[in-house]
Amino acid sequence: MTLSACSGGSATEDGGSEGFDPGDRLSMIVPMGPGGGSDLSGRSIAAGLEEVTGKTISVENQEGGGGAVGYANFMGLEGDATALLATETALVNLALTEDVPFSWESFTPIMKVGQDSTIMVVPSGASYETCTDVVDAARAGDVKVSVSGGVTGNDAIQFGLIEKDQDVTFQRVPYESGGEAIAAALGGHVDVALTNPGEVIGQLESGDLKALCVIAEERYEYEALKDIPTTVEQGIDVTFSQYRGIIAPGGISDEAKEYWVNASKEYVETEAFEEYMSTNFMQADPLFGDDFVSYLEEYEADLAAGLE
């Protein structure tokens, strides 16, 4: 029941490949709604790449279908080196579980910035104190859980793994973005939500939400999260790590790929990268180009095995 992430030319002064220039009308597509982890990632990476390239990169949310709309639209930009997309595990999930016209191989992997584990949260007034309490409640009756990113998104997969491991069933309530899912938990519309720490650290610190467990084998090392126990500690044999990064359209030139890989390598050496990692409680594990490809091959195989 385990899915864990595994773990990169030189850049010119303007962060790119010598002789190649993508121009000045650049875009970063976020295939999820505003306010969630994907949106935070896309905007942070775009800002960091602006710093190292001297270019302006506009960010556009194209939500729908748990990411499928944005990825499908991105396929239409074949060969266009002026566009990037903020990618995460939905790209792999969708291709394995839905009839979509793309897979990660449809695009050009540029950079994986790192990965993060999910935490299970409930409103502060909820009676649940552990993830085991939630599982026990699901055995006794209905437990409403928010599922962002569609029926095949990361939330659905993680709840599905817990259901399979613990022989329980959750009542799923779908939402398009992580921000909507958290709002549903805060508003009492669902009992439980899964989220990345960067999305809810404010609510955890204010006491509006409380964390029950990390869907992981090992605890976070960040001071604000180190006291949250893991699923494994609580007898739930399920772990899950989500990657975040960027891709370019398929069919771009080798020079264009090198430009964005080199710019990405410069980005991970900046204070902006360090701030993004720490602010969003990410585990830094940057991979570039072909190394990112190898990671995706292994991640896809692991996820497929977890879904069997």
N, C-alpha and C positions, 0 to 999 in steps of 0.2 A: 504493500500500500504506500510505497515511497516514491515520490518524484522529487529529486533534488537537482540543483544546477551544478554544472561542472565548470572547472575553470580551463607587443604585439605589434621603405623608404624614408627617407627623411623628408621633413617638410621644408618648404621654402619659407622665406620671411613672411609671406602673406598667408601661410597655412595651407598652401595647395601644391599641386604638381606643377613643375616647371613647364610653362608654355600653355597651360590650360586655365581658362577663366570662365566660370559659369555665368557671368554677367551680374546684373544688379537686381533682377526681379526674381528673388528666391522665396521659397515657401517651405513651411513645415506643416504637414498634415497630421492632425491628431484624430484617429478613427473612433474616438470615444467622446462623451459629453464633457462639458466644462466641470472643473472642480474635483475630479478624481485623480488617481495616481498617474494615469496616462497623460492627462492634461498637464499636470505638474511636471512630468518628465519632459514632454515635448517642448514646453515653454522654457524650461531651464536649459535644456541642451541647445535650443535655438539661440538663446541669449549668449551661451558660452561660445558657440560657433561664430556668432557675430563678432565677439571680442577677438578671436584669433584670425578671422578672415577679413575683417573690416567691411563686411557686407551686411546688408539689412535682410533679415529673414522674417517674413510675415507668418503668423501661426493661424491656422484655420481648423476648427473642429468640424468633422464630417461624421456625426454619429448615426447609428442605426444598425440593427441586426447584430448587436454585440461586437461591432467592429467590421462586419462584413461589407457594409456600404462604403466605408472609407477605403478598405483594401481593394475592393472591386473598382472604385473610381481611380485608385492609384495605378491599377493595371493599365488604364487608358493613357497613362503618361510614359509608356514604353520609350526608352531612349532619351528621356528628358532629364538632364543632369542638374536642372535648376530646382528640382523638387526633392524633398526628403519626407519620410514618414516616421513618426514616433511609434515604434513597435514594441510589443510585449507578447506574452504567451498566447494571447487570443489568436495570433496569426497561425500558430501550430494547432491550437485547439480546434479552430473552425475547419481547417482542412481535414482533420481526422474525424470530425463528428457531424459535419454538415456537407450538403451538396453545394459547394462553392467553386467558382471557376479559378481559384488560385491556391497556391501553397507557398511556403517560404521560398521555394525554388523559383517562383515567378518573379522574384525581385533580386536586388543586389544588396546583400548584407554588408553594412559599413562598420557599425560599432555596437558592441554590447557594453553598456556602462557598468552594469552590476546586476544585483538581484536582491530581492527582499522576500521575507516570509510574511505570512498573513497572521493577523490576530483575530480571535473571536471576541466580539464586544456585545454588551447588553446595556440597557439604560441603568443608571446607578441604583434605581429603586427596585430592580429585578431581584427575585429570590435566588437566582443562579449565582454560584460562587466559583464554579469550575466548569470546564467543558464536559466533564463526566455528569454533572448535574443536568446539563442540557440533553445529553444522550438519555439519561434516565427518564427525563420528562417526555422525550419523544416516544419512549416505550410505553409510557402510561397514557399518552394522549397526543393531541396535535401541538406541535411547536412550529410557529410561523417564522421562516427565515427569509431574509432579503437576498435576492440573487441578482447581482449586477452583471452587465455584459451579456445578457441573453441566456438561454437555456443550455448553451454549451460553453459558457464563459468560465473563468477561473473559479468563481464562487460555486457554480453548479458542479464543477468537477470535484472541488474539495468537499462539498457537502455529500456528493455521491460516494466519494472514497470513505468518508466517515460512516455513511449509511451501510456500505458494504462491509466495512470492518466490524461495526457494532450491531449489525442486523436491526436497524431502525429505519424509520421513514420520516422525513421532514416535510412540512407543508411549505412549498416554495412560492415566494411572491416576487415576480420579476421586475427589475428596474434597469434602465438603460445605462446609468452611470453609478460610480461609487458614491458620488455626492448625494444622489437621490436615495440610494440604499441606506446611507447613514442618516439622512433626514427622516426616513421611514422609521428607523429604530428610535431616534430621538422623539418622534411624534407618537410612538406607541402603536404604529401600524403593523410592526413585526416584533417578534420577541428577540431575535438574534440577528447579528450581521457579521460578515467577514470583511476585513479591511486591511489596508497597509497602514503602518503606524503614522506615516507622514500625513495621511488624510485626516486623522482624528486626534493627533497629539494634543491639540487645544482642548478638545472635549474630555480627554482623559485627565489632563491637568486641572481642568475646572471641576471635575467630578460629575459631569453630565453623563459620561459613559464610564464603564469599567471593563477592563480586559480580563477574560477568563483563561485564555491560553494562547500560545503561539503554535501555529500548525508547523512544527519543526521538531527536529531531534535535539537541537541545542538552543539554549536561550540566547536572546540578544545580549550583546555586551554593552550597549549604550546604557548609561546610568538611568535614564528615564524608563527603560524597558526591562532591565536585568532581573527584576523580581517577578516577571510574568512567567509562570511555569509552561512547559511544553505539553503538547498532546501525548508524546511518548511518556513523559513523567506521569501522566494521568491515566495511563493504560489504553490509550487510543493509538494504534499503530499506523498513523497516517502523518506524512510530512509532505510539504509542497513549497517549492521556491519559484518565484516568478522573475523572469529576466526582463530587463528594459534596455532599449537601445534604439538605433535608427537604421533604416534601410533606404536605398535609392531605388528608382524604377529599374526593371529589367532592361537589358539591352543598351545600357550606357557604355561609353567607350572606356578602355583601360585607363586612359588619362583622367577621365572624369572620376572613375572609382578611386584612383590614386589620390586625386585632389581631396576628396572627402575623407578618405582614410587618414591622410596626413593631417588634415585639419582636425580630425577627431583625436589623433594622438597628441596634438598640441593642446587641445581642450582639456584632456585628462591631467595635464600638468599644471592647470591653472587653479587659482583660488576659487573660481566659480564652480569648478567640478567638486572640489573639496566641500564647499558650502552646500551644494546640491546633495551630495552623499550624506553629510551629517544632518542637514535640516530634515531630510526625508527618511533618515534612519536606514539608508541603503547599505548593502555590503558591496564595497567596491571590488570589481573583478573585470576590468576592461579587457575586451578582446576585439580584434580588428580584422576586417576583410576575410581572408581564407580561414583564420582561426575562429572567427565567428561562425563561418559556414560549418566547420567541424563540430562546434558546440551545438548548432541547430540540428545537425544530423543525429547526434547522441540524445539531445533533448526530445526530439520527435520519437525516437525509439523508446525512451523511458516512458513518455506520456502514453504512447500506444499500449505499452504493457500495463500501465496503471488503469487504463480504461477497459481492459479485457474482462 
